[in-house]
């Protein structure tokens, strides 16, 4: 089953794209809640290139690697990737009110659809806050 989450980011497409694809930015926004963080990120943004993020609980009790391979990239428009036996698509739609970012991904059997949607949406909301705060000249 496919699950979709989305947000609208009030920032130029160039800033949104950079924040989504730059390891230093990813480490700042890639967490579903304040008690988690991303300790490492790597991006080889090309078809066939790989990406990885190390996500850990801040108390050090648990962590996991999220990694995959880019399968299609259209700058400022689309990123598609596979991770394990699943796939995801990230669409960037530059609109007058901001950039709509829509992530569609294959569900997995361990967690409920609602838990998966809520988790990915929380990460996307964190991404929005990060980009918009950076645009305001604040550090995150």
GROMACS elastic network, one bead per residue, 0.5 to 0.9 nm:
[ bonds ]
;  ai    aj funct       b0    kb
    1   105     6  0.83341   500
    1   106     6  0.57660   500
    1   107     6  0.55361   500
    1   108     6  0.82530   500
    1   113     6  0.88123   500
    2    88     6  0.88770   500
    2   104     6  0.64236   500
    2   105     6  0.54605   500
    2   107     6  0.59633   500
    3   103     6  0.81729   500
    3   104     6  0.54976   500
    3   105     6  0.53846   500
    3   106     6  0.62870   500
    3   107     6  0.63774   500
    3   113     6  0.75632   500
    3   116     6  0.81066   500
    3   117     6  0.65757   500
    4   102     6  0.68672   500
    4   103     6  0.55370   500
    4   105     6  0.64573   500
    4   106     6  0.89843   500
    4   117     6  0.71888   500
    4   120     6  0.87855   500
    4   121     6  0.86797   500
    5   101     6  0.84089   500
    5   102     6  0.57848   500
    5   103     6  0.53761   500
    5   104     6  0.65715   500
    5   105     6  0.88235   500
    5   117     6  0.67132   500
    5   118     6  0.85382   500
    5   120     6  0.69616   500
    5   121     6  0.55720   500
    5   124     6  0.77934   500
    6   100     6  0.69670   500
    6   101     6  0.54672   500
    6   103     6  0.61042   500
    6   104     6  0.86195   500
    6   121     6  0.70405   500
    6   124     6  0.71795   500
    6   125     6  0.85871   500
    7    99     6  0.81595   500
    7   100     6  0.56930   500
    7   101     6  0.54312   500
    7   102     6  0.66340   500
    7   121     6  0.82567   500
    7   124     6  0.68411   500
    7   125     6  0.69161   500
    7   128     6  0.72134   500
    8    11     6  0.89773   500
    8    95     6  0.89584   500
    8    97     6  0.78180   500
    8    98     6  0.58586   500
    8    99     6  0.53356   500
    8   101     6  0.61191   500
    8   102     6  0.86637   500
    8   128     6  0.74164   500
    9    12     6  0.83999   500
    9    13     6  0.89101   500
    9    16     6  0.73910   500
    9    97     6  0.82130   500
    9    98     6  0.52372   500
    9    99     6  0.51075   500
    9   100     6  0.63469   500
    9   101     6  0.74847   500
    9   127     6  0.86437   500
    9   128     6  0.54729   500
    9   129     6  0.82843   500
    9   131     6  0.73367   500
    9   132     6  0.68406   500
   10    16     6  0.89165   500
   10    97     6  0.65497   500
   10    99     6  0.65385   500
   10   100     6  0.89315   500
   10   128     6  0.81184   500
   10   131     6  0.81999   500
   10   132     6  0.62769   500
   10   135     6  0.86176   500
   11    14     6  0.82602   500
   11    15     6  0.65011   500
   11    16     6  0.65337   500
   11    97     6  0.87905   500
   11    98     6  0.58165   500
   11    99     6  0.68036   500
   11   131     6  0.71570   500
   11   132     6  0.64358   500
   11   135     6  0.67998   500
   12    15     6  0.54816   500
   12    16     6  0.64265   500
   12    17     6  0.87556   500
   12    94     6  0.79474   500
   12    98     6  0.70149   500
   12    99     6  0.71383   500
   13    16     6  0.50285   500
   13    17     6  0.59856   500
   13    18     6  0.84383   500
   13    76     6  0.65125   500
   13    92     6  0.79086   500
   13    93     6  0.83471   500
   13    94     6  0.62215   500
   13    98     6  0.79593   500
   13    99     6  0.61792   500
   14    17     6  0.52701   500
   14    18     6  0.60981   500
   14    19     6  0.86224   500
   14    76     6  0.70609   500
   15    18     6  0.51191   500
   15    19     6  0.60804   500
   15    20     6  0.85612   500
   15   131     6  0.72758   500
   15   135     6  0.82973   500
   16    19     6  0.52959   500
   16    20     6  0.62412   500
   16    21     6  0.87469   500
   16    76     6  0.84396   500
   16    92     6  0.85604   500
   16    99     6  0.73873   500
   16   101     6  0.88046   500
   16   127     6  0.89947   500
   16   128     6  0.86150   500
   16   131     6  0.66008   500
   17    20     6  0.51940   500
   17    21     6  0.62212   500
   17    22     6  0.85184   500
   17    75     6  0.79837   500
   17    76     6  0.59583   500
   17    77     6  0.86533   500
   17    92     6  0.80284   500
   18    21     6  0.52695   500
   18    22     6  0.57587   500
   18    25     6  0.80420   500
   19    22     6  0.56083   500
   19    23     6  0.82786   500
   19    24     6  0.83220   500
   19    25     6  0.52225   500
   19    26     6  0.67157   500
   19    29     6  0.88119   500
   19   127     6  0.80155   500
   19   130     6  0.83492   500
   19   131     6  0.67234   500
   20    23     6  0.83788   500
   20    25     6  0.71402   500
   20    26     6  0.64483   500
   20   127     6  0.77899   500
   21    25     6  0.77353   500
   21    26     6  0.71534   500
   21    43     6  0.68451   500
   21    44     6  0.89720   500
   21    45     6  0.73333   500
   22    25     6  0.54171   500
   22    26     6  0.61025   500
   22    27     6  0.87821   500
   22    41     6  0.84782   500
   22    42     6  0.80870   500
   22    43     6  0.68947   500
   23    27     6  0.62048   500
   23    28     6  0.88080   500
   23    40     6  0.77131   500
   23    42     6  0.55411   500
   23    43     6  0.63086   500
   23    53     6  0.85250   500
   24    27     6  0.53893   500
   24    28     6  0.68150   500
   24    40     6  0.85491   500
   24    41     6  0.73812   500
   24    42     6  0.88874   500
   25    28     6  0.52024   500
   25    29     6  0.66194   500
   25    30     6  0.84545   500
   25   127     6  0.89621   500
   25   130     6  0.82579   500
   25   131     6  0.88197   500
   26    29     6  0.54224   500
   26    30     6  0.54637   500
   26    38     6  0.76153   500
   26    40     6  0.86936   500
   26    41     6  0.67476   500
   26    42     6  0.89657   500
   26    53     6  0.81653   500
   26   127     6  0.82259   500
   27    30     6  0.58298   500
   27    31     6  0.84107   500
   27    37     6  0.72303   500
   27    39     6  0.63122   500
   27    40     6  0.64315   500
   27    41     6  0.63204   500
   27    53     6  0.79296   500
   27    54     6  0.88446   500
   27    55     6  0.89412   500
   28    31     6  0.81158   500
   28    37     6  0.77105   500
   28    38     6  0.72094   500
   28   126     6  0.87959   500
   28   127     6  0.83666   500
   28   130     6  0.73293   500
   28   140     6  0.70898   500
   29    32     6  0.86829   500
   29    37     6  0.80917   500
   29    38     6  0.79939   500
   29   123     6  0.70903   500
   29   124     6  0.82852   500
   29   125     6  0.87963   500
   29   126     6  0.53741   500
   29   127     6  0.50084   500
   29   128     6  0.84004   500
   29   129     6  0.80954   500
   29   130     6  0.60261   500
   29   131     6  0.86998   500
   29   140     6  0.87266   500
   30    36     6  0.87553   500
   30    37     6  0.67614   500
   30    38     6  0.59886   500
   30    53     6  0.83679   500
   30    55     6  0.79149   500
   30   123     6  0.57857   500
   30   124     6  0.80481   500
   30   126     6  0.70564   500
   30   127     6  0.69349   500
   31    34     6  0.71722   500
   31    35     6  0.83739   500
   31    36     6  0.56645   500
   31    37     6  0.53067   500
   31    38     6  0.66069   500
   31    55     6  0.74200   500
   31    56     6  0.88753   500
   31   119     6  0.87681   500
   31   122     6  0.75888   500
   31   123     6  0.53044   500
   31   124     6  0.87828   500
   31   126     6  0.70064   500
   31   127     6  0.87233   500
   32    35     6  0.84789   500
   32    36     6  0.69392   500
   32    37     6  0.83524   500
   32   118     6  0.85764   500
   32   119     6  0.56706   500
   32   120     6  0.70947   500
   32   121     6  0.78917   500
   32   124     6  0.82055   500
   32   125     6  0.84412   500
   32   126     6  0.72194   500
   33    36     6  0.57038   500
   33    37     6  0.80688   500
   33   119     6  0.86109   500
   33   122     6  0.71431   500
   33   123     6  0.77632   500
   33   126     6  0.83748   500
   34    37     6  0.73479   500
   34    58     6  0.83370   500
   35    56     6  0.87255   500
   35    57     6  0.58901   500
   35    58     6  0.53637   500
   35    59     6  0.76404   500
   36    55     6  0.70168   500
   36    56     6  0.56389   500
   36    58     6  0.51635   500
   36    59     6  0.83501   500
   36    63     6  0.88651   500
   37    54     6  0.83970   500
   37    55     6  0.57365   500
   37    56     6  0.56301   500
   37    57     6  0.64341   500
   37    58     6  0.63372   500
   38    41     6  0.72686   500
   38    53     6  0.65017   500
   38    54     6  0.54440   500
   38    56     6  0.62350   500
   38    57     6  0.87763   500
   39    53     6  0.75579   500
   39    54     6  0.56164   500
   39    55     6  0.62887   500
   39    56     6  0.70476   500
   40    52     6  0.79307   500
   40    53     6  0.56169   500
   40    54     6  0.51662   500
   40    55     6  0.77048   500
   41    51     6  0.74464   500
   41    52     6  0.55186   500
   41    54     6  0.64405   500
   42    50     6  0.79472   500
   42    51     6  0.53428   500
   42    52     6  0.52625   500
   42    53     6  0.65949   500
   43    46     6  0.89436   500
   43    49     6  0.77449   500
   43    50     6  0.63361   500
   43    52     6  0.67778   500
   43    53     6  0.88664   500
   44    47     6  0.87152   500
   44    48     6  0.85486   500
   44    50     6  0.53835   500
   44    51     6  0.60755   500
   44    69     6  0.88776   500
   44    70     6  0.83614   500
   45    48     6  0.84947   500
   45    49     6  0.58994   500
   45    50     6  0.72996   500
   45    51     6  0.77471   500
   45    70     6  0.71114   500
   45    73     6  0.78664   500
   46    50     6  0.80288   500
   46    69     6  0.89855   500
   46    70     6  0.64641   500
   46    71     6  0.80875   500
   46    72     6  0.77636   500
   46    73     6  0.67283   500
   47    50     6  0.84921   500
   47    69     6  0.77197   500
   47    70     6  0.50949   500
   47    71     6  0.50659   500
   47    72     6  0.55153   500
   47    73     6  0.64678   500
   47    80     6  0.89374   500
   47    81     6  0.87552   500
   48    69     6  0.59075   500
   48    70     6  0.54068   500
   48    71     6  0.60142   500
   48    72     6  0.83422   500
   49    68     6  0.85791   500
   49    69     6  0.56532   500
   49    70     6  0.55467   500
   49    71     6  0.81145   500
   50    67     6  0.73068   500
   50    68     6  0.56556   500
   50    70     6  0.60728   500
   50    81     6  0.88791   500
   51    66     6  0.82197   500
   51    67     6  0.54738   500
   51    68     6  0.55985   500
   51    69     6  0.62921   500
   51    70     6  0.76135   500
   52    65     6  0.67483   500
   52    66     6  0.55290   500
   52    68     6  0.66041   500
   52    69     6  0.89280   500
   53    64     6  0.84159   500
   53    65     6  0.56920   500
   53    66     6  0.51960   500
   53    67     6  0.63412   500
   54    63     6  0.71914   500
   54    64     6  0.59387   500
   54    66     6  0.64198   500
   54    67     6  0.85639   500
   55    62     6  0.87232   500
   55    63     6  0.54678   500
   55    64     6  0.54541   500
   55    65     6  0.61353   500
   55    66     6  0.74082   500
   56    59     6  0.82058   500
   56    60     6  0.65115   500
   56    61     6  0.78358   500
   56    62     6  0.58606   500
   56    64     6  0.64178   500
   56    65     6  0.86518   500
   57    60     6  0.53143   500
   57    61     6  0.60973   500
   57    62     6  0.55992   500
   57    63     6  0.60627   500
   58    61     6  0.77392   500
   58    62     6  0.86462   500
   59    62     6  0.80645   500
   60    63     6  0.73703   500
   66    83     6  0.77555   500
   67    82     6  0.85993   500
   67    83     6  0.60275   500
   67    84     6  0.81344   500
   68    81     6  0.65981   500
   68    82     6  0.54335   500
   68    84     6  0.68760   500
   68    87     6  0.89497   500
   69    80     6  0.86528   500
   69    81     6  0.54188   500
   69    82     6  0.53872   500
   69    83     6  0.65592   500
   70    73     6  0.73099   500
   70    79     6  0.72777   500
   70    80     6  0.58981   500
   70    82     6  0.64944   500
   70    83     6  0.89519   500
   71    79     6  0.78212   500
   71    80     6  0.54304   500
   71    82     6  0.68175   500
   72    78     6  0.74545   500
   72    79     6  0.58385   500
   72    81     6  0.68620   500
   72    89     6  0.89260   500
   73    76     6  0.88123   500
   73    77     6  0.78918   500
   73    78     6  0.55637   500
   73    80     6  0.63779   500
   73    81     6  0.87846   500
   74    77     6  0.53325   500
   74    79     6  0.65430   500
   75    78     6  0.65497   500
   75    79     6  0.79660   500
   76    79     6  0.87398   500
   76    91     6  0.85786   500
   76    92     6  0.62555   500
   76    93     6  0.81531   500
   76    94     6  0.84185   500
   77    90     6  0.82665   500
   77    91     6  0.57958   500
   77    93     6  0.64999   500
   77    94     6  0.83412   500
   78    89     6  0.71895   500
   78    90     6  0.56516   500
   78    92     6  0.60304   500
   78    93     6  0.88641   500
   79    88     6  0.83013   500
   79    89     6  0.58371   500
   79    90     6  0.50693   500
   79    91     6  0.66589   500
   79    92     6  0.85364   500
   80    87     6  0.74369   500
   80    88     6  0.57448   500
   80    90     6  0.62257   500
   80    91     6  0.85682   500
   81    86     6  0.86748   500
   81    87     6  0.56991   500
   81    88     6  0.54784   500
   81    89     6  0.65566   500
   81    90     6  0.86755   500
   82    85     6  0.70540   500
   82    86     6  0.57080   500
   82    88     6  0.63177   500
   82    89     6  0.89182   500
   83    86     6  0.53358   500
   83    87     6  0.59387   500
   83    88     6  0.79698   500
   84    87     6  0.79293   500
   86   105     6  0.75239   500
   86   106     6  0.55671   500
   86   107     6  0.77552   500
   86   108     6  0.80882   500
   87   104     6  0.85071   500
   87   105     6  0.58619   500
   87   106     6  0.57938   500
   88   103     6  0.69577   500
   88   104     6  0.55281   500
   88   106     6  0.64964   500
   89   102     6  0.79591   500
   89   103     6  0.56484   500
   89   104     6  0.52146   500
   89   105     6  0.64090   500
   90   101     6  0.67849   500
   90   102     6  0.56291   500
   90   104     6  0.65559   500
   90   105     6  0.87079   500
   91   100     6  0.77779   500
   91   101     6  0.56193   500
   91   102     6  0.51602   500
   91   103     6  0.64867   500
   91   104     6  0.84723   500
   92    99     6  0.63640   500
   92   100     6  0.57809   500
   92   102     6  0.67838   500
   93    98     6  0.83962   500
   93    99     6  0.54230   500
   93   100     6  0.50017   500
   93   101     6  0.65378   500
   93   102     6  0.83524   500
   94    97     6  0.83690   500
   94    98     6  0.61998   500
   94   100     6  0.64201   500
   94   101     6  0.88053   500
   95    98     6  0.51944   500
   95    99     6  0.56136   500
   95   100     6  0.70562   500
   96    99     6  0.79871   500
   97   100     6  0.87386   500
  101   124     6  0.84108   500
  103   120     6  0.84648   500
  103   121     6  0.89083   500
  103   124     6  0.85563   500
  107   111     6  0.85977   500
  107   112     6  0.86975   500
  107   113     6  0.69060   500
  107   116     6  0.72731   500
  107   117     6  0.88684   500
  108   111     6  0.68308   500
  108   112     6  0.82936   500
  108   113     6  0.82265   500
  108   116     6  0.82778   500
  109   112     6  0.72926   500
  109   113     6  0.86272   500
  111   114     6  0.81354   500
  111   115     6  0.61216   500
  111   116     6  0.64127   500
  112   115     6  0.51481   500
  112   116     6  0.62763   500
  112   117     6  0.85618   500
  113   116     6  0.51590   500
  113   117     6  0.60300   500
  113   118     6  0.84509   500
  114   117     6  0.50874   500
  114   118     6  0.59069   500
  114   119     6  0.84349   500
  115   118     6  0.51123   500
  115   119     6  0.60176   500
  115   120     6  0.85857   500
  116   119     6  0.51974   500
  116   120     6  0.61838   500
  116   121     6  0.83921   500
  117   120     6  0.53695   500
  117   121     6  0.59159   500
  117   122     6  0.84741   500
  118   121     6  0.50641   500
  118   122     6  0.60166   500
  118   123     6  0.86890   500
  119   122     6  0.51369   500
  119   123     6  0.64161   500
  119   124     6  0.87317   500
  120   123     6  0.51563   500
  120   124     6  0.62463   500
  120   125     6  0.86320   500
  121   125     6  0.60455   500
  121   126     6  0.85405   500
  122   125     6  0.50008   500
  122   126     6  0.61931   500
  122   127     6  0.86141   500
  123   126     6  0.50109   500
  123   127     6  0.62440   500
  123   128     6  0.87715   500
  124   128     6  0.63152   500
  124   129     6  0.87720   500
  125   128     6  0.50473   500
  125   129     6  0.63420   500
  125   130     6  0.86467   500
  126   129     6  0.51521   500
  126   130     6  0.61631   500
  126   131     6  0.87334   500
  127   130     6  0.51102   500
  127   131     6  0.62550   500
  127   132     6  0.85800   500
  128   131     6  0.53377   500
  128   132     6  0.60511   500
  128   133     6  0.83976   500
  129   132     6  0.52748   500
  129   133     6  0.58909   500
  129   134     6  0.84503   500
  129   140     6  0.89076   500
  130   133     6  0.52766   500
  130   134     6  0.61691   500
  130   135     6  0.86798   500
  130   139     6  0.85741   500
  130   140     6  0.64215   500
  131   134     6  0.51391   500
  131   135     6  0.62590   500
  131   136     6  0.88002   500
  132   135     6  0.50104   500
  132   136     6  0.63946   500
  132   137     6  0.89177   500
  132   138     6  0.89187   500
  133   136     6  0.50495   500
  133   137     6  0.65878   500
  133   138     6  0.53885   500
  133   139     6  0.69004   500
  133   140     6  0.69427   500
  134   137     6  0.51653   500
  134   138     6  0.53404   500
  134   139     6  0.60619   500
  134   140     6  0.71366   500
  135   138     6  0.73503   500
  136   139     6  0.87450   500
